[in-house]
Amino acid sequence: MSSFLGGALDIGTNSVKILVADRDCRGEYAHFELGAPCRLGEGMQRNRGALREDAMLRTLDALGSLLQQARAAGMQQVHAVGTSALREASNREQFLELARSRLQLDIEVVSGEEEARLSFLAVSIDPLWKQKGALCVLDIGGGSTEVIFGAPNGEMEQRVSIRMGALTLSDRYLGTAPAPAVRLAEARQAAAAAFEHVTLKPEQALLPLIGVGGTISTLAGMERGGTAPNGSLHGWPLAIEAVERQLHRLVSATMQQRMQFAGLSPQRADIIPGGAVLLAQAMESLGANTLQVSLRGLRWGLWYDRYLISSSGAEL
């Protein structure tokens, strides 16, 4: 067995994801990696900003299952963070206490700034982009979207957070399948308004754009017809024309039809249209015709931060 296997757990608005990697191998590959859709933030807007009891319970069940499997795979320690839903929930302390009492799991609720830093770290340390210099990272989550600009030295330089994600936008505008044209237009208008305050410096307009999150990897998988091994999507270029093509397929289909689309998990079929609207708008606002897909999201940045940078006291 490896000398040390550390775990990083990302508790998001739509899903929970865990990574276990070998510190001696400096996280070059995942020893164990798994996620589960749990919809922690589902219905918060209609529940006066509070997490629903059913959402909390199914998320705790999902966390318990992931932790059990990760420990069986050799995980010796875990760091857990919560993002948008837990930041905003009025009853988040109830959930955090349930996680402590039922799972012996301490969860750190991170700020939007820290979430952005970890997402950017996941990309800037990745071997595919480590030597690329300045980058722009786009992270579309269930409840929020982050745009992060990095300097040539690999440091996060600027971050813009948008309080809108694939789950929240879909919940608000695109809950019907097929989606009426007027609702799609409203969703696009809302996304455009949210991105109005994303302003680019001249030098930022030409930066390589890297996208992380389930929305982006799912749309890439759909564009490739679901035939390629999932890992081969890492670094794959996704054009804005492809995003628009898949968006129109999604909004014109029934839910049953969506669930048959190659590359689309049935559990994501109801929220992917909102994610596609956000991705198309983000690429337009950033002046990017193409982005590169990263399969290594926040959990990878958390792993790098807690097991390599913090333990060594130095950047990689």
N, C-alpha and C positions, 0 to 999 in steps of 0.2 A: 504494500500500500504506500501511497505517497506520504511524505513526511507531514504535509499539512494541506487539507482541503477546506477552503473557506467558502461560505455562502453569502450571496447578496440577493435580497428579496425586495422587489418593487411592488408596492400595493397601490394600484392606480384606480382611476374612476371606473374603467371598464373591465380590467383584468388584473390578475396577480401573476408575477413571473419570478422564477428563482433561477439563479446561476450558481453552480458549484465549480470551482476551478482550482488548479494546483498552483500554490504560491511559488514553488520551486521552478515551475515552468513559466512563471510570470504571466499567467493568464493567456497563453498563446492559443489555447483551445478550451472548450468547455468539457469538464469531466461529466457534468450532469446539467441539463437545462430543460426546464419545463414551464408551461404556463397554463392558466385556466381562466376562462371567462366567468366573471362573478357579478358584474354590474353593481358594484358598491354604490355608485352615485346615481343609480336609476331612480327616477321619480323625485329627486331632491327638490327640484323647482316647484313641484306640486305639493310638497310636504313641508313647506315653509322653511326650506334650507336645512332640513334635518335628514339624516340617514334613515331609511326605512328599516324596520326590524327584520323583515325577510331578507333584505339586501345584506344586512350585517351578518345574519346567521349563515347565509350561503357563502359569504366571503370567508367567514371563520372556518367553515367546513372545507373550503378549497385550500385555505392556508394550512389547515391541519394535515390534509392529504399531501400537499407539496412538501411540507417539512418532514413528514414520515418517510416519503420516498427519498428525499435528499439525504436524510440521516442514514437510511439503509444503503445509500450509494457511497457513504463514507464521510459526509459533511461533519466537520468538527466544531464549527462556529458559524453563526449567521448574523449579519447586520440587515436590519429591515427599515425601509423608509416608506412613508405614505405621502401622496402628492395631492393633486387638486381637490378631490372629494373630501379628504380628511382635513385639508387646509380650511375649507369653507363650511364644513358641516357644523351646525350649532351643537350637536350632541356627540362630537368626536370623542370626548373623554369617555363616554359610555363604551364606545367601540374599543378604545385603547385599553380600558380596564378589562373588558371581556377577553381580549387577546392575551393580556398578562395572566389572567386567572385560569383560562381554559387551555392556553397553548404555551404558557411560560415564555411569551414572545414580547419583547419590548420593541415598540415601533417609534421611530423618530419621524415626526411630521416636518417635512422640509419646506422652506420658503420657495417661492417661484424662482428666486435668484439661484438658490442652491440646486433646485431641480435642473435649471438650465446649465449650471456649471457641470453637473454630473453627466448630463446628456452630451455636452460638448466634449468632456473628457473621454467618453466612450469612443468618440470618433477620432479625436486628435491623437490618441495613443494607438489606435488601431493600425496594424502594419500597412494596410492599404493606403492610409492617408497621413501617416506620421511625418513623412518627408515632404508633404505637399505645401507646407507653409500656411498662409492665411486661408481660412475656410468659412463657409456659412453653413450652419446646421439647422435643419428644420425638424422639429419634433411635434408631431400631431398626436395628442393623447385623447382620452375619452372626454375629459372636461376642460382641457386647456391646450393651447398651441404655443410653442416657444420658437422664436427665431433668434439664433445666436451667431454673432460674428466673432471670429477669432483672429488674433494677430499672427504674423509670421512665426513668432516664437512659440506658438501653441497655446498661448494664454487667451482666456475669454476676454474679449474687448468690449462687447456691447450685447445686451440682451433685451428683446422685446417680448413681453408675455401677453397673450390674447386669451381672455376668459371665455373661450369657446372651443369645444372639441368635437370629435366625431359623434359621441353619444349625445351631448347637449344640443348640437345643431340638428341632428336627426330627430330627437325627441320633440323639438320645438316646431319643425317645419315639414319633416319628411317621414312622418309616421305611417302614411298610407302607401300601399303598394298595389298598383303603380302610383307614382306620385304625380298629382295634377301639375300641369305646367305652371300655374300661378304660384304653387307652393315652392317649386324649384326656383322660380324667379325671386321669391321672397328670401329663400335660403341664400341664393347668390348675393342678393342685396345686403343681407345681414353680414355675410362674410366679407364683402367689399368694404362695408363700414368699419368692421373690426380691424381690417388691415390698413385703414387710412393713415394711422399714425406710425406705420412702418416706413420710415424715410431712409433712403440710401445715400451714403457718401459716395462721391464719384468712384473711389477705389473699391468700394464694396460691390458695385454693380457687376464686376467681372469675376467675383470669387466663385470657385467651385461650390455647388450646392449639394449637400449630403442630407438625405432624409432618413429619419428613424421613426419607428412606431408601427403598430399593426396595420393602420390604414395604408401606409406606403408599401409595405411588403405584400399585403393582400392584393392591392391593385397591380403591382408588378407580377405577382403570381397569376392573376387573372389574364393579364396581357400575354403571358407566356402559355396560356392554356392549361395551367396546372400540371404540365408534363415534366418540368425540370425539377430535379432534386432541390429541396428548399434552400439548402446551403449555397447553391449556385446563384441565388439571387443577390448574394452579398457582393456589392460593387457594381451590380447591373444598372445600366442607364435606363431611366424611365422618362419618356418624352411627354410634354404637356398634351400633345395630340392623343397619346394613348390614354392619359387620364380622362380627357373629355370623352373619348370613345367608350371607356368603361362606365363613366358616369351616365351616359345616355342609355347604355344597356341596362343599368341598374334601375333607373327611375322609370323606365318603360315596362319593367317586368313585374309580375306578381311575386309575392313572397315565396311561393312554391317554386316558381321558375328560378328565382335568385339562388335558392338552396341547391339547385342543380348545376350552377355555374362552376366550371372547373377552376380550381385555385381559390375559391371562396368558401371559408368555413361557414356552415349553417348558423353557428352561434354569432357570426358577425354580419349576417345578411341584412338585418334591420338597421344597423348603424353605419354601414359602409358608404351609403350615399352622402351622408353629411360629411364624412371624412374626405370623400372625393371632391365635394364642393370646396372644402377648405384647402385641399392640396392644389386644385386648379387656381384658386384665387391667390394662394401664397406664391406659386410659381409666376403668375402674371405680375403680382406686386413686386417681386424680386427680380423681374426681368430675366427669368431663367427658362429656357426652352426645354432643358433636360436637367434631371437630378440623378445622382447615384444613390442606390439603395443600400442602407446599412441595416443588417439584422442584429446589430449589437446596440441596444438602447441603454436606458438609464441604469439598469442592473449591472451592465458592464462598467460603466463609469463609477458606480458605487463600489464594485469589486476592486477596480484599480486604485481607487482612493483609499479604501480601508485596509487592503492587504499588501499593496506595493508601496504607494507613496507615503502613507502614514507610518508604515512599519520601517521603511528605510530612511524616511526624513528627506527624501530627495525626489525630484521629478524623474520619470523614466526617460 
